[in-house]
């Protein structure tokens, strides 16, 4: 019986380890997709987003054992491009502040998947609904 309990404990530990890795890979992939879509402008903040350690990237804050992204704060960074739908894959995100940037396009529906989101600031960054999005 004790041997079975030890095996079960090892199996559960392995599952938690691999789920932590998967969550970290998902968050990093979502941030990199955001970077690709929101390039341009005068900001060099996103150029520092490379290599491992996405939790230390400027504007990114992580929490917990799984190192999940809980905040993305990049106000007034001169970002242009579009807001990637991949932002909705940051499922632990609580704060998103992209205010005073020059992003275009629609607000992605994927933001609706962010159940933990408490603070969203896109003011002066996305076009108003009555403004044409085409050039």
FIPAFI-541194 format. One record per residue: residue number from 1; residue in three letters; chain; x, y, z of N, C-alpha, C, O, CB in turn. Coordinates in pm, whole numbers. Glycine has a CB too. Example, Ala and Ser with C-alpha at 12.3 -4.5 7.8 and 13.67 -1.06 7.14 Angstrom:
% residues 2
+-----+------+-----+--------+--------+--------+--------+--------+--------+--------+--------+--------+--------+--------+--------+--------+--------+--------+
| seq | type | mol |   n_c1 |   n_c2 |   n_c3 |  ca_c1 |  ca_c2 |  ca_c3 |   c_c1 |   c_c2 |   c_c3 |   o_c1 |   o_c2 |   o_c3 |  cb_c1 |  cb_c2 |  cb_c3 |
+-----+------+-----+--------+--------+--------+--------+--------+--------+--------+--------+--------+--------+--------+--------+--------+--------+--------+
|   1 |  ALA |   A |   1319 |   -569 |    780 |   1230 |   -450 |    780 |   1320 |   -330 |    780 |   1424 |   -332 |    846 |   1131 |   -447 |    905 |
|   2 |  SER |   A |   1285 |   -225 |    708 |   1367 |   -106 |    714 |   1290 |      3 |    787 |   1341 |    114 |    804 |   1408 |    -60 |    572 |
+-----+------+-----+--------+--------+--------+--------+--------+--------+--------+--------+--------+--------+--------+--------+--------+--------+--------+
% end
This chain:
% residues 135
+-----+------+-----+--------+--------+--------+--------+--------+--------+--------+--------+--------+--------+--------+--------+--------+--------+--------+
| seq | type | mol |   n_c1 |   n_c2 |   n_c3 |  ca_c1 |  ca_c2 |  ca_c3 |   c_c1 |   c_c2 |   c_c3 |   o_c1 |   o_c2 |   o_c3 |  cb_c1 |  cb_c2 |  cb_c3 |
+-----+------+-----+--------+--------+--------+--------+--------+--------+--------+--------+--------+--------+--------+--------+--------+--------+--------+
|   1 |  UNK |   A |     81 |   -119 |      0 |      0 |      0 |      0 |     86 |    127 |      0 |     56 |    223 |    -70 |    -93 |     -1 |    120 |
|   2 |  UNK |   A |    194 |    125 |     80 |    283 |    241 |     85 |    351 |    263 |    -48 |    371 |    377 |    -91 |    387 |    224 |    196 |
|   3 |  UNK |   A |    387 |    155 |   -114 |    453 |    164 |   -245 |    359 |    227 |   -348 |    401 |    308 |   -431 |    498 |     25 |   -292 |
|   4 |  UNK |   A |    233 |    189 |   -342 |    133 |    243 |   -434 |    114 |    394 |   -409 |    101 |    471 |   -504 |     -2 |    168 |   -417 |
|   5 |  UNK |   A |    113 |    434 |   -283 |    100 |    575 |   -248 |    218 |    656 |   -298 |    200 |    768 |   -347 |     86 |    592 |    -97 |
|   6 |  UNK |   A |    338 |    601 |   -287 |    458 |    670 |   -336 |    451 |    686 |   -487 |    485 |    792 |   -539 |    585 |    594 |   -295 |
|   7 |  UNK |   A |    409 |    582 |   -556 |    396 |    591 |   -703 |    294 |    697 |   -742 |    316 |    776 |   -833 |    355 |    454 |   -763 |
|   8 |  UNK |   A |    183 |    698 |   -671 |     79 |    796 |   -700 |    131 |    938 |   -675 |    105 |   1029 |   -754 |    -46 |    769 |   -614 |
|   9 |  UNK |   A |    203 |    957 |   -567 |    260 |   1087 |   -536 |    360 |   1130 |   -643 |    362 |   1246 |   -683 |    326 |   1083 |   -400 |
|  10 |  UNK |   A |    443 |   1038 |   -688 |    539 |   1069 |   -795 |    467 |   1105 |   -925 |    507 |   1199 |   -994 |    633 |    950 |   -819 |
|  11 |  UNK |   A |    364 |   1032 |   -956 |    287 |   1060 |  -1077 |    221 |   1198 |  -1070 |    224 |   1273 |  -1167 |    180 |    951 |  -1099 |
|  12 |  UNK |   A |    162 |   1231 |   -957 |    100 |   1362 |   -940 |    204 |   1474 |   -948 |    177 |   1579 |  -1007 |     26 |   1370 |   -807 |
|  13 |  UNK |   A |    320 |   1453 |   -889 |    427 |   1552 |   -896 |    472 |   1575 |  -1039 |    492 |   1689 |  -1081 |    547 |   1509 |   -811 |
|  14 |  UNK |   A |    486 |   1467 |  -1115 |    526 |   1479 |  -1255 |    421 |   1555 |  -1336 |    455 |   1639 |  -1420 |    550 |   1340 |  -1317 |
|  15 |  UNK |   A |    295 |   1526 |  -1311 |    186 |   1595 |  -1382 |    188 |   1744 |  -1352 |    171 |   1826 |  -1442 |     50 |   1535 |  -1344 |
|  16 |  UNK |   A |    208 |   1780 |  -1226 |    214 |   1922 |  -1189 |    334 |   1990 |  -1254 |    323 |   2104 |  -1299 |    220 |   1938 |  -1038 |
|  17 |  UNK |   A |    447 |   1921 |  -1258 |    567 |   1977 |  -1320 |    544 |   2006 |  -1467 |    577 |   2114 |  -1515 |    686 |   1882 |  -1303 |
|  18 |  UNK |   A |    486 |   1909 |  -1539 |    465 |   1928 |  -1682 |    355 |   2030 |  -1710 |    360 |   2099 |  -1811 |    431 |   1796 |  -1747 |
|  19 |  UNK |   A |    255 |   2039 |  -1622 |    152 |   2142 |  -1643 |    210 |   2280 |  -1620 |    169 |   2376 |  -1685 |     31 |   2118 |  -1551 |
|  20 |  UNK |   A |    305 |   2293 |  -1526 |    373 |   2420 |  -1504 |    454 |   2459 |  -1626 |    451 |   2575 |  -1667 |    465 |   2411 |  -1380 |
|  21 |  UNK |   A |    525 |   2364 |  -1685 |    601 |   2392 |  -1807 |    509 |   2435 |  -1920 |    540 |   2531 |  -1992 |    682 |   2268 |  -1849 |
|  22 |  UNK |   A |    398 |   2366 |  -1936 |    304 |   2399 |  -2044 |    247 |   2539 |  -2025 |    236 |   2615 |  -2121 |    190 |   2297 |  -2050 |
|  23 |  UNK |   A |    211 |   2575 |  -1900 |    157 |   2708 |  -1873 |    260 |   2815 |  -1905 |    227 |   2919 |  -1963 |    112 |   2719 |  -1727 |
|  24 |  UNK |   A |    384 |   2791 |  -1867 |    491 |   2888 |  -1894 |    512 |   2905 |  -2044 |    529 |   3016 |  -2093 |    622 |   2845 |  -1827 |
|  25 |  UNK |   A |    509 |   2794 |  -2117 |    526 |   2801 |  -2262 |    410 |   2876 |  -2325 |    430 |   2953 |  -2419 |    537 |   2660 |  -2323 |
|  26 |  UNK |   A |    286 |   2855 |  -2276 |    169 |   2925 |  -2328 |    181 |   3075 |  -2306 |    154 |   3154 |  -2396 |     41 |   2873 |  -2262 |
|  27 |  UNK |   A |    223 |   3115 |  -2186 |    236 |   3257 |  -2157 |    345 |   3320 |  -2242 |    327 |   3429 |  -2296 |    266 |   3279 |  -2008 |
|  28 |  UNK |   A |    458 |   3253 |  -2253 |    566 |   3309 |  -2335 |    524 |   3320 |  -2481 |    552 |   3421 |  -2546 |    694 |   3222 |  -2323 |
|  29 |  UNK |   A |    456 |   3219 |  -2533 |    410 |   3222 |  -2672 |    310 |   3336 |  -2693 |    314 |   3403 |  -2796 |    345 |   3088 |  -2711 |
|  30 |  UNK |   A |    221 |   3359 |  -2597 |    124 |   3468 |  -2609 |    194 |   3604 |  -2609 |    157 |   3693 |  -2685 |     21 |   3461 |  -2494 |
|  31 |  UNK |   A |    294 |   3619 |  -2523 |    368 |   3746 |  -2519 |    446 |   3769 |  -2648 |    451 |   3882 |  -2698 |    466 |   3748 |  -2399 |
|  32 |  UNK |   A |    505 |   3664 |  -2703 |    579 |   3679 |  -2829 |    485 |   3712 |  -2944 |    521 |   3789 |  -3033 |    658 |   3551 |  -2860 |
|  33 |  UNK |   A |    364 |   3653 |  -2944 |    265 |   3687 |  -3048 |    222 |   3833 |  -3034 |    204 |   3902 |  -3134 |    141 |   3592 |  -3039 |
|  34 |  UNK |   A |    205 |   3879 |  -2911 |    174 |   4019 |  -2887 |    285 |   4107 |  -2943 |    258 |   4208 |  -3008 |    154 |   4046 |  -2736 |
|  35 |  UNK |   A |    410 |   4070 |  -2917 |    525 |   4147 |  -2964 |    527 |   4159 |  -3116 |    552 |   4267 |  -3170 |    655 |   4083 |  -2915 |
|  36 |  UNK |   A |    501 |   4050 |  -3184 |    502 |   4050 |  -3331 |    393 |   4141 |  -3386 |    415 |   4214 |  -3483 |    484 |   3907 |  -3384 |
|  37 |  UNK |   A |    274 |   4137 |  -3323 |    161 |   4215 |  -3374 |    169 |   4363 |  -3336 |    118 |   4448 |  -3408 |     31 |   4156 |  -3322 |
|  38 |  UNK |   A |    234 |   4394 |  -3223 |    237 |   4532 |  -3173 |    375 |   4593 |  -3186 |    427 |   4652 |  -3091 |    192 |   4536 |  -3028 |
|  39 |  UNK |   A |    432 |   4579 |  -3301 |    565 |   4636 |  -3322 |    554 |   4776 |  -3377 |    445 |   4824 |  -3409 |    648 |   4548 |  -3416 |
|  40 |  UNK |   A |    665 |   4841 |  -3386 |    668 |   4973 |  -3447 |    667 |   5082 |  -3343 |    682 |   5057 |  -3223 |    552 |   4991 |  -3540 |
|  41 |  UNK |   A |    650 |   5202 |  -3390 |    649 |   5317 |  -3300 |    789 |   5353 |  -3256 |    888 |   5306 |  -3312 |    562 |   5289 |  -3180 |
|  42 |  UNK |   A |    795 |   5436 |  -3155 |    924 |   5484 |  -3107 |    978 |   5399 |  -2993 |   1089 |   5422 |  -2944 |    912 |   5627 |  -3061 |
|  43 |  UNK |   A |    901 |   5301 |  -2951 |    937 |   5224 |  -2833 |   1040 |   5116 |  -2863 |   1034 |   5049 |  -2966 |    815 |   5163 |  -2773 |
|  44 |  UNK |   A |   1132 |   5100 |  -2772 |   1226 |   4989 |  -2782 |   1200 |   4888 |  -2671 |   1277 |   4795 |  -2652 |   1371 |   5039 |  -2775 |
|  45 |  UNK |   A |   1089 |   4907 |  -2599 |   1060 |   4819 |  -2486 |   1047 |   4673 |  -2531 |   1091 |   4582 |  -2460 |    932 |   4864 |  -2417 |
|  46 |  UNK |   A |    988 |   4650 |  -2646 |    967 |   4512 |  -2691 |   1094 |   4447 |  -2744 |   1100 |   4325 |  -2757 |    861 |   4508 |  -2796 |
|  47 |  UNK |   A |   1195 |   4527 |  -2776 |   1320 |   4468 |  -2823 |   1392 |   4393 |  -2712 |   1475 |   4306 |  -2738 |   1412 |   4576 |  -2880 |
|  48 |  UNK |   A |   1359 |   4425 |  -2588 |   1419 |   4352 |  -2475 |   1349 |   4219 |  -2451 |   1395 |   4138 |  -2371 |   1414 |   4437 |  -2348 |
|  49 |  UNK |   A |   1239 |   4198 |  -2519 |   1162 |   4075 |  -2501 |   1223 |   3964 |  -2585 |   1175 |   3936 |  -2695 |   1013 |   4096 |  -2538 |
|  50 |  UNK |   A |   1326 |   3901 |  -2537 |   1386 |   3788 |  -2607 |   1453 |   3697 |  -2505 |   1477 |   3736 |  -2391 |   1489 |   3836 |  -2714 |
|  51 |  UNK |   A |   1482 |   3578 |  -2546 |   1543 |   3481 |  -2456 |   1446 |   3433 |  -2350 |   1327 |   3467 |  -2351 |   1664 |   3541 |  -2390 |
|  52 |  UNK |   A |   1498 |   3355 |  -2261 |   1413 |   3302 |  -2155 |   1398 |   3405 |  -2044 |   1465 |   3508 |  -2044 |   1471 |   3170 |  -2098 |
|  53 |  UNK |   A |   1312 |   3376 |  -1954 |   1291 |   3468 |  -1844 |   1190 |   3576 |  -1874 |   1212 |   3692 |  -1839 |   1419 |   3530 |  -1805 |
|  54 |  UNK |   A |   1079 |   3540 |  -1940 |    980 |   3640 |  -1979 |    923 |   3715 |  -1858 |    870 |   3826 |  -1874 |    866 |   3573 |  -2055 |
|  55 |  UNK |   A |    933 |   3659 |  -1741 |    883 |   3727 |  -1621 |    968 |   3850 |  -1586 |    926 |   3934 |  -1508 |    880 |   3631 |  -1503 |
|  56 |  UNK |   A |   1087 |   3858 |  -1644 |   1172 |   3975 |  -1620 |   1166 |   4076 |  -1734 |   1234 |   4178 |  -1729 |   1317 |   3931 |  -1599 |
|  57 |  UNK |   A |   1085 |   4049 |  -1836 |   1070 |   4143 |  -1947 |   1001 |   4270 |  -1897 |    914 |   4264 |  -1810 |    991 |   4079 |  -2065 |
|  58 |  UNK |   A |   1039 |   4381 |  -1954 |    981 |   4509 |  -1914 |    831 |   4510 |  -1936 |    782 |   4473 |  -2043 |   1046 |   4625 |  -1992 |
|  59 |  UNK |   A |    758 |   4551 |  -1833 |    613 |   4561 |  -1841 |    539 |   4433 |  -1807 |    416 |   4432 |  -1802 |    574 |   4602 |  -1977 |
|  60 |  UNK |   A |    612 |   4324 |  -1783 |    551 |   4194 |  -1754 |    572 |   4163 |  -1606 |    682 |   4175 |  -1553 |    612 |   4081 |  -1844 |
|  61 |  UNK |   A |    464 |   4123 |  -1539 |    475 |   4081 |  -1399 |    414 |   3943 |  -1385 |    304 |   3917 |  -1434 |    406 |   4183 |  -1304 |
|  62 |  UNK |   A |    485 |   3855 |  -1317 |    441 |   3718 |  -1296 |    422 |   3692 |  -1147 |    475 |   3764 |  -1063 |    541 |   3617 |  -1356 |
|  63 |  UNK |   A |    347 |   3587 |  -1118 |    323 |   3546 |   -981 |    306 |   3396 |   -972 |    273 |   3330 |  -1070 |    201 |   3616 |   -924 |
|  64 |  UNK |   A |    328 |   3345 |   -853 |    299 |   3206 |   -823 |    409 |   3111 |   -862 |    504 |   3146 |   -930 |    174 |   3166 |   -890 |
|  65 |  UNK |   A |    392 |   2988 |   -816 |    489 |   2883 |   -845 |    499 |   2856 |   -994 |    605 |   2822 |  -1045 |    451 |   2754 |   -772 |
|  66 |  UNK |   A |    389 |   2872 |  -1062 |    388 |   2843 |  -1206 |    438 |   2959 |  -1290 |    446 |   2949 |  -1413 |    248 |   2806 |  -1250 |
|  67 |  UNK |   A |    471 |   3071 |  -1225 |    524 |   3189 |  -1294 |    430 |   3234 |  -1406 |    473 |   3252 |  -1520 |    664 |   3160 |  -1351 |
|  68 |  UNK |   A |    304 |   3251 |  -1373 |    204 |   3295 |  -1470 |    203 |   3447 |  -1480 |    224 |   3517 |  -1380 |     64 |   3243 |  -1432 |
|  69 |  UNK |   A |    180 |   3497 |  -1600 |    172 |   3642 |  -1622 |     42 |   3692 |  -1561 |    -67 |   3646 |  -1596 |    179 |   3677 |  -1775 |
|  70 |  UNK |   A |     55 |   3788 |  -1467 |    -63 |   3846 |  -1403 |    -82 |   3993 |  -1441 |   -190 |   4049 |  -1420 |    -51 |   3833 |  -1252 |
|  71 |  UNK |   A |     20 |   4056 |  -1497 |      6 |   4195 |  -1538 |     92 |   4223 |  -1661 |    205 |   4176 |  -1673 |     45 |   4290 |  -1423 |
|  72 |  UNK |   A |     35 |   4301 |  -1751 |    106 |   4352 |  -1868 |     82 |   4503 |  -1869 |    -28 |   4548 |  -1903 |     58 |   4282 |  -2003 |
|  73 |  UNK |   A |    184 |   4579 |  -1833 |    174 |   4725 |  -1821 |    271 |   4791 |  -1917 |    392 |   4796 |  -1892 |    203 |   4770 |  -1676 |
|  74 |  UNK |   A |    218 |   4841 |  -2028 |    300 |   4907 |  -2129 |    234 |   5038 |  -2175 |    216 |   5059 |  -2295 |    322 |   4814 |  -2249 |
|  75 |  UNK |   A |    198 |   5127 |  -2080 |    137 |   5253 |  -2122 |    240 |   5346 |  -2185 |    357 |   5346 |  -2147 |     70 |   5322 |  -2003 |
|  76 |  UNK |   A |    195 |   5425 |  -2281 |    276 |   5531 |  -2344 |    410 |   5481 |  -2396 |    514 |   5544 |  -2373 |    300 |   5644 |  -2245 |
|  77 |  UNK |   A |    409 |   5369 |  -2464 |    532 |   5311 |  -2517 |    547 |   5330 |  -2667 |    643 |   5282 |  -2726 |    538 |   5164 |  -2484 |
|  78 |  UNK |   A |    453 |   5399 |  -2730 |    461 |   5422 |  -2874 |    435 |   5297 |  -2956 |    480 |   5288 |  -3071 |    595 |   5476 |  -2909 |
|  79 |  UNK |   A |    362 |   5202 |  -2899 |    333 |   5077 |  -2971 |    234 |   5103 |  -3083 |    138 |   5177 |  -3066 |    278 |   4970 |  -2874 |
|  80 |  UNK |   A |    259 |   5040 |  -3197 |    167 |   5047 |  -3310 |    137 |   4904 |  -3352 |    183 |   4809 |  -3289 |    227 |   5130 |  -3429 |
|  81 |  UNK |   A |     60 |   4889 |  -3457 |     21 |   4756 |  -3501 |   -116 |   4723 |  -3446 |   -200 |   4811 |  -3430 |    124 |   4651 |  -3458 |
|  82 |  UNK |   A |   -138 |   4596 |  -3416 |   -268 |   4551 |  -3366 |   -249 |   4478 |  -3233 |   -140 |   4433 |  -3199 |   -339 |   4460 |  -3469 |
|  83 |  UNK |   A |   -358 |   4467 |  -3161 |   -359 |   4391 |  -3037 |   -388 |   4246 |  -3073 |   -498 |   4214 |  -3118 |   -464 |   4447 |  -2936 |
|  84 |  UNK |   A |   -291 |   4160 |  -3054 |   -302 |   4019 |  -3092 |   -409 |   3947 |  -3011 |   -423 |   3969 |  -2891 |   -168 |   3949 |  -3074 |
|  85 |  UNK |   A |   -483 |   3861 |  -3078 |   -582 |   3777 |  -3009 |   -516 |   3682 |  -2911 |   -582 |   3630 |  -2821 |   -665 |   3698 |  -3111 |
|  86 |  UNK |   A |   -386 |   3658 |  -2929 |   -313 |   3568 |  -2838 |   -309 |   3621 |  -2696 |   -279 |   3547 |  -2603 |   -172 |   3546 |  -2889 |
|  87 |  UNK |   A |   -339 |   3750 |  -2677 |   -341 |   3807 |  -2543 |   -444 |   3733 |  -2456 |   -430 |   3728 |  -2334 |   -374 |   3959 |  -2549 |
|  88 |  UNK |   A |   -545 |   3677 |  -2519 |   -646 |   3600 |  -2447 |   -595 |   3469 |  -2392 |   -664 |   3403 |  -2314 |   -763 |   3573 |  -2537 |
|  89 |  UNK |   A |   -475 |   3429 |  -2431 |   -415 |   3307 |  -2379 |   -341 |   3330 |  -2247 |   -293 |   3235 |  -2185 |   -319 |   3248 |  -2481 |
|  90 |  UNK |   A |   -331 |   3454 |  -2204 |   -270 |   3485 |  -2075 |   -378 |   3470 |  -1968 |   -426 |   3569 |  -1912 |   -207 |   3631 |  -2073 |
|  91 |  UNK |   A |   -416 |   3348 |  -1940 |   -536 |   3318 |  -1862 |   -528 |   3360 |  -1715 |   -631 |   3360 |  -1647 |   -563 |   3173 |  -1868 |
|  92 |  UNK |   A |   -412 |   3395 |  -1665 |   -400 |   3443 |  -1526 |   -390 |   3596 |  -1520 |   -371 |   3652 |  -1412 |   -278 |   3381 |  -1459 |
|  93 |  UNK |   A |   -403 |   3662 |  -1635 |   -386 |   3807 |  -1641 |   -491 |   3878 |  -1557 |   -611 |   3851 |  -1569 |   -394 |   3855 |  -1787 |
|  94 |  UNK |   A |   -444 |   3969 |  -1472 |   -533 |   4049 |  -1387 |   -535 |   4195 |  -1430 |   -636 |   4264 |  -1415 |   -491 |   4038 |  -1241 |
|  95 |  UNK |   A |   -423 |   4242 |  -1484 |   -411 |   4383 |  -1523 |   -355 |   4393 |  -1664 |   -252 |   4332 |  -1694 |   -321 |   4460 |  -1423 |
|  96 |  UNK |   A |   -422 |   4469 |  -1749 |   -374 |   4496 |  -1884 |   -383 |   4646 |  -1907 |   -493 |   4702 |  -1913 |   -455 |   4417 |  -1992 |
|  97 |  UNK |   A |   -267 |   4711 |  -1919 |   -263 |   4855 |  -1943 |   -178 |   4882 |  -2067 |    -55 |   4874 |  -2063 |   -206 |   4930 |  -1819 |
|  98 |  UNK |   A |   -246 |   4915 |  -2175 |   -181 |   4951 |  -2301 |   -222 |   5093 |  -2340 |   -223 |   5127 |  -2458 |   -217 |   4850 |  -2414 |
|  99 |  UNK |   A |   -256 |   5174 |  -2243 |   -307 |   5308 |  -2269 |   -204 |   5396 |  -2338 |    -83 |   5378 |  -2323 |   -352 |   5372 |  -2140 |
| 100 |  UNK |   A |   -255 |   5492 |  -2412 |   -175 |   5594 |  -2481 |    -71 |   5535 |  -2575 |     44 |   5579 |  -2577 |   -106 |   5681 |  -2379 |
| 101 |  UNK |   A |   -111 |   5438 |  -2651 |    -30 |   5382 |  -2758 |   -103 |   5404 |  -2889 |   -206 |   5472 |  -2891 |      0 |   5230 |  -2735 |
| 102 |  UNK |   A |    -55 |   5350 |  -2997 |   -117 |   5370 |  -3128 |   -162 |   5241 |  -3192 |   -141 |   5221 |  -3312 |    -22 |   5441 |  -3220 |
| 103 |  UNK |   A |   -222 |   5153 |  -3114 |   -270 |   5026 |  -3170 |   -395 |   5049 |  -3253 |   -475 |   5137 |  -3223 |   -297 |   4924 |  -3059 |
| 104 |  UNK |   A |   -412 |   4968 |  -3357 |   -526 |   4978 |  -3448 |   -602 |   4847 |  -3449 |   -561 |   4748 |  -3390 |   -480 |   5015 |  -3589 |
| 105 |  UNK |   A |   -713 |   4850 |  -3519 |   -793 |   4728 |  -3534 |   -894 |   4713 |  -3423 |   -918 |   4805 |  -3344 |   -703 |   4607 |  -3538 |
| 106 |  UNK |   A |   -954 |   4597 |  -3419 |  -1057 |   4569 |  -3321 |   -997 |   4516 |  -3191 |   -887 |   4462 |  -3190 |  -1159 |   4470 |  -3376 |
| 107 |  UNK |   A |  -1072 |   4533 |  -3084 |  -1033 |   4470 |  -2958 |  -1067 |   4322 |  -2972 |  -1182 |   4288 |  -3001 |  -1107 |   4537 |  -2832 |
| 108 |  UNK |   A |   -969 |   4235 |  -2953 |   -994 |   4092 |  -2975 |  -1099 |   4034 |  -2882 |  -1101 |   4065 |  -2763 |   -865 |   4015 |  -2959 |
| 109 |  UNK |   A |  -1185 |   3952 |  -2936 |  -1288 |   3884 |  -2856 |  -1224 |   3793 |  -2752 |  -1287 |   3761 |  -2651 |  -1381 |   3803 |  -2946 |
| 110 |  UNK |   A |  -1101 |   3752 |  -2776 |  -1034 |   3662 |  -2682 |  -1013 |   3725 |  -2545 |   -987 |   3654 |  -2448 |   -901 |   3620 |  -2740 |
| 111 |  UNK |   A |  -1023 |   3858 |  -2535 |  -1014 |   3922 |  -2404 |  -1126 |   3874 |  -2312 |  -1113 |   3879 |  -2190 |  -1019 |   4075 |  -2418 |
| 112 |  UNK |   A |  -1234 |   3829 |  -2371 |  -1346 |   3777 |  -2293 |  -1314 |   3649 |  -2218 |  -1386 |   3610 |  -2127 |  -1464 |   3753 |  -2382 |
| 113 |  UNK |   A |  -1206 |   3582 |  -2256 |  -1164 |   3459 |  -2186 |  -1085 |   3488 |  -2059 |  -1057 |   3397 |  -1982 |  -1080 |   3373 |  -2279 |
| 114 |  UNK |   A |  -1048 |   3613 |  -2038 |   -963 |   3648 |  -1924 |  -1049 |   3666 |  -1798 |  -1085 |   3778 |  -1762 |   -882 |   3777 |  -1954 |
| 115 |  UNK |   A |  -1082 |   3555 |  -1734 |  -1172 |   3554 |  -1620 |  -1117 |   3628 |  -1498 |  -1194 |   3675 |  -1415 |  -1204 |   3413 |  -1581 |
| 116 |  UNK |   A |   -985 |   3639 |  -1487 |   -923 |   3704 |  -1371 |   -894 |   3852 |  -1394 |   -844 |   3920 |  -1304 |   -795 |   3633 |  -1336 |
| 117 |  UNK |   A |   -925 |   3902 |  -1513 |   -893 |   4041 |  -1547 |   -977 |   4138 |  -1462 |  -1100 |   4135 |  -1466 |   -918 |   4068 |  -1697 |
| 118 |  UNK |   A |   -907 |   4223 |  -1386 |   -974 |   4320 |  -1300 |   -955 |   4462 |  -1353 |  -1040 |   4549 |  -1331 |   -921 |   4310 |  -1158 |
| 119 |  UNK |   A |   -845 |   4485 |  -1421 |   -814 |   4620 |  -1467 |   -774 |   4617 |  -1615 |   -676 |   4552 |  -1653 |   -701 |   4684 |  -1382 |
| 120 |  UNK |   A |   -850 |   4687 |  -1696 |   -824 |   4695 |  -1840 |   -820 |   4843 |  -1878 |   -917 |   4916 |  -1859 |   -933 |   4618 |  -1924 |
| 121 |  UNK |   A |   -706 |   4887 |  -1932 |   -693 |   5026 |  -1974 |   -639 |   5030 |  -2116 |   -520 |   5006 |  -2141 |   -600 |   5106 |  -1877 |
| 122 |  UNK |   A |   -727 |   5060 |  -2208 |   -691 |   5077 |  -2349 |   -720 |   5219 |  -2393 |   -729 |   5247 |  -2513 |   -768 |   4976 |  -2439 |
| 123 |  UNK |   A |   -735 |   5310 |  -2298 |   -771 |   5448 |  -2331 |   -664 |   5513 |  -2418 |   -544 |   5492 |  -2398 |   -793 |   5530 |  -2203 |
| 124 |  UNK |   A |   -710 |   5590 |  -2512 |   -623 |   5663 |  -2605 |   -526 |   5571 |  -2677 |   -416 |   5613 |  -2715 |   -546 |   5769 |  -2531 |
| 125 |  UNK |   A |   -567 |   5445 |  -2698 |   -479 |   5355 |  -2771 |   -549 |   5286 |  -2887 |   -487 |   5262 |  -2991 |   -424 |   5251 |  -2677 |
| 126 |  UNK |   A |   -677 |   5255 |  -2871 |   -753 |   5188 |  -2976 |   -845 |   5291 |  -3041 |   -890 |   5384 |  -2975 |   -834 |   5067 |  -2918 |
| 127 |  UNK |   A |   -874 |   5273 |  -3170 |   -964 |   5368 |  -3237 |  -1105 |   5362 |  -3178 |  -1149 |   5257 |  -3130 |   -968 |   5340 |  -3388 |
| 128 |  UNK |   A |  -1173 |   5474 |  -3184 |  -1312 |   5475 |  -3137 |  -1398 |   5401 |  -3239 |  -1360 |   5391 |  -3356 |  -1364 |   5621 |  -3116 |
| 129 |  UNK |   A |  -1513 |   5348 |  -3197 |  -1597 |   5269 |  -3288 |  -1642 |   5344 |  -3412 |  -1667 |   5281 |  -3515 |  -1717 |   5221 |  -3214 |
| 130 |  UNK |   A |  -1652 |   5476 |  -3407 |  -1699 |   5550 |  -3522 |  -1588 |   5591 |  -3617 |  -1613 |   5650 |  -3722 |  -1773 |   5671 |  -3476 |
| 131 |  UNK |   A |  -1463 |   5561 |  -3581 |  -1348 |   5596 |  -3665 |  -1317 |   5480 |  -3760 |  -1318 |   5364 |  -3719 |  -1223 |   5629 |  -3578 |
| 132 |  UNK |   A |  -1291 |   5511 |  -3882 |  -1260 |   5408 |  -3981 |  -1128 |   5341 |  -3948 |  -1030 |   5407 |  -3915 |  -1256 |   5469 |  -4122 |
| 133 |  UNK |   A |  -1126 |   5208 |  -3958 |  -1004 |   5133 |  -3930 |   -924 |   5106 |  -4055 |   -809 |   5062 |  -4047 |  -1038 |   5003 |  -3862 |
| 134 |  UNK |   A |   -982 |   5130 |  -4171 |   -909 |   5103 |  -4295 |   -832 |   5225 |  -4340 |   -866 |   5339 |  -4306 |  -1005 |   5058 |  -4406 |
| 135 |  UNK |   A |   -727 |   5199 |  -4417 |   -645 |   5310 |  -4467 |   -670 |   5331 |  -4615 |   -610 |   5420 |  -4675 |   -497 |   5284 |  -4442 |
+-----+------+-----+--------+--------+--------+--------+--------+--------+--------+--------+--------+--------+--------+--------+--------+--------+--------+
% end
